[in-house]
Amino acid sequence: MSKTIENDQGAGTLRAGAAWAGAVYDGGPEGIGDARRFATDFLVEKNDYDPASQVVGSVQLIVSELVTNAFKYAHGPCALDLERIPSGVEITVWDSSTTLPVARAADPGRVGQHGLEIVLALCDAFAVEREPVGKRITVRVSCA
């Protein structure tokens, strides 16, 4: 189950920026696909990105990895915010776990646990902030 909140009114409204949308997911197995479709719709339908563009592909994969990790390690709900910024797209995922993610050393022989490696390879900026409850991961993808 997910709840969607959208705002594309610009500065002076709920959140400043060219376009913003947010969704909350309960941690169920359908949430990962829902989040990926939500991100695609935000980029393609609301911001006129080419569905075959590298930006759309990168954002889809980053959203999939971050939401998957939220469900897998926080075992509960997560919130996804997407914002179109002048230089690209900012993706923020909140979950209820205070444990900070740690990128493991690259190991082509390891099966699984490459999600954070993938996210770091695709993004231009990565930040993690502890919140009073949980943490917030923010990733920036350039549209250049």
SELOSE-782211 format. One line per field, with one value per residue (C-alpha): residue number from 1; residue in one letter; x, y, z. Coordinates in Angstrom, 1 decimal, decimal comma. Example, Ala and Ser with C-alpha at 12.3 -4.5 7.8 and 13.67 -1.06 7.14 Angstrom:
2
seq = [1_2]
type = [A_S]
xx = [12,3_13,7]
yy = [-4,5_-1,1]
zz = [7,8_7,1]
//
This chain:
144
seq = [1_2_3_4_5_6_7_8_9_10_11_12_13_14_15_16_17_18_19_20_21_22_23_24_25_26_27_28_29_30_31_32_33_34_35_36_37_38_39_40_41_42_43_44_45_46_47_48_49_50_51_52_53_54_55_56_57_58_59_60_61_62_63_64_65_66_67_68_69_70_71_72_73_74_75_76_77_78_79_80_81_82_83_84_85_86_87_88_89_90_91_92_93_94_95_96_97_98_99_100_101_102_103_104_105_106_107_108_109_110_111_112_113_114_115_116_117_118_119_120_121_122_123_124_125_126_127_128_129_130_131_132_133_134_135_136_137_138_139_140_141_142_143_144]
type = [M_S_K_T_I_E_N_D_Q_G_A_G_T_L_R_A_G_A_A_W_A_G_A_V_Y_D_G_G_P_E_G_I_G_D_A_R_R_F_A_T_D_F_L_V_E_K_N_D_Y_D_P_A_S_Q_V_V_G_S_V_Q_L_I_V_S_E_L_V_T_N_A_F_K_Y_A_H_G_P_C_A_L_D_L_E_R_I_P_S_G_V_E_I_T_V_W_D_S_S_T_T_L_P_V_A_R_A_A_D_P_G_R_V_G_Q_H_G_L_E_I_V_L_A_L_C_D_A_F_A_V_E_R_E_P_V_G_K_R_I_T_V_R_V_S_C_A]
xx = [0,0_1,3_0,2_1,2_1,6_2,5_3,4_4,6_3,6_7,2_8,6_6,3_4,4_5,0_8,5_10,5_11,7_10,7_8,7_8,4_6,5_6,5_5,1_5,0_5,3_4,4_7,2_5,1_6,7_4,8_6,4_9,6_7,9_5,5_8,3_10,1_6,9_6,3_9,8_9,4_6,0_7,5_10,3_8,5_5,0_5,6_9,0_9,2_12,3_12,7_11,9_15,0_17,3_20,2_18,8_15,5_17,4_19,7_16,9_14,9_17,8_18,7_15,1_14,9_18,1_17,3_13,7_14,8_17,4_14,8_12,4_15,2_17,0_14,5_11,6_8,9_7,6_9,7_9,1_10,3_10,7_11,7_12,6_13,5_16,4_18,2_21,1_19,1_17,0_17,3_16,0_15,4_14,5_13,6_13,3_13,0_16,4_19,1_21,8_23,8_24,5_28,1_29,5_31,4_34,6_34,1_34,1_33,0_32,8_30,2_26,6_24,3_24,8_26,0_23,1_25,0_27,9_25,5_23,9_27,3_28,4_25,3_25,0_26,8_26,2_25,3_24,4_23,0_21,5_20,3_16,8_15,1_13,5_15,5_17,6_17,3_19,4_19,7_21,1_21,6_21,7_22,8_20,8_23,9]
yy = [0,0_3,4_7,0_9,6_13,4_15,6_19,2_21,0_24,6_25,9_28,1_29,2_26,0_22,7_22,5_24,7_23,4_22,9_19,8_17,6_14,4_12,1_8,7_6,5_2,7_0,2_-2,3_-4,9_-6,7_-4,7_-1,5_-1,8_-2,0_0,8_3,1_2,4_3,1_6,3_7,5_6,8_8,6_11,6_11,9_10,9_12,2_15,2_16,3_15,2_13,0_10,5_7,1_5,6_8,2_7,4_9,7_7,7_4,4_5,6_7,0_3,8_1,7_4,0_4,1_0,3_-0,2_2,3_1,2_-2,5_-1,7_0,2_-2,8_-5,3_-3,6_-1,3_-3,8_-1,2_1,8_4,2_7,5_8,5_12,1_13,1_16,6_18,1_20,5_22,7_20,3_17,1_15,0_14,6_11,3_11,1_7,9_7,8_4,7_3,9_2,3_4,4_2,0_3,8_2,0_0,9_0,3_-2,9_-3,2_-4,3_-8,0_-9,5_-12,9_-11,8_-12,7_-9,9_-6,9_-4,7_-2,2_0,6_0,1_0,5_3,7_5,3_4,5_6,1_9,3_12,6_13,2_10,9_11,9_10,2_11,9_10,4_11,6_11,5_8,4_6,5_8,0_9,9_9,1_11,7_11,1_13,5_12,5_14,9_15,4_16,5]
zz = [0,0_-0,8_-0,4_-2,9_-2,4_-5,3_-5,7_-8,8_-7,9_-7,4_-4,6_-1,8_-1,7_0,2_-1,2_-3,5_-6,8_-10,4_-9,5_-6,4_-5,6_-2,6_-1,7_1,4_1,2_3,9_3,3_1,4_-1,5_-4,2_-2,8_-4,7_-8,1_-7,1_-6,1_-9,4_-11,4_-9,3_-10,2_-13,8_-13,9_-12,1_-14,7_-17,9_-17,4_-15,2_-16,3_-20,0_-19,7_-22,5_-21,0_-22,6_-21,2_-19,0_-16,3_-16,1_-16,1_-13,3_-11,2_-11,6_-10,4_-7,5_-6,3_-6,5_-4,5_-1,8_-1,3_-1,3_1,3_3,4_3,3_3,9_6,8_8,4_8,2_7,9_6,0_4,0_2,3_-1,1_-2,3_-5,8_-6,7_-10,1_-9,4_-11,9_-12,3_-12,3_-9,9_-6,2_-4,6_-0,9_0,9_4,6_6,7_10,4_11,0_12,5_11,2_8,5_5,2_4,6_1,1_1,0_-1,0_-4,6_-5,0_-8,3_-6,6_-4,0_-4,7_-3,7_-1,4_-4,3_-4,0_-2,3_-4,8_-7,6_-6,1_-5,5_-9,1_-10,6_-8,5_-8,4_-4,7_-1,7_1,8_4,9_7,8_11,1_12,0_15,5_14,1_11,4_8,7_5,4_2,4_-0,3_-3,8_-6,6_-10,3_-12,9_-16,1_-18,0]
//
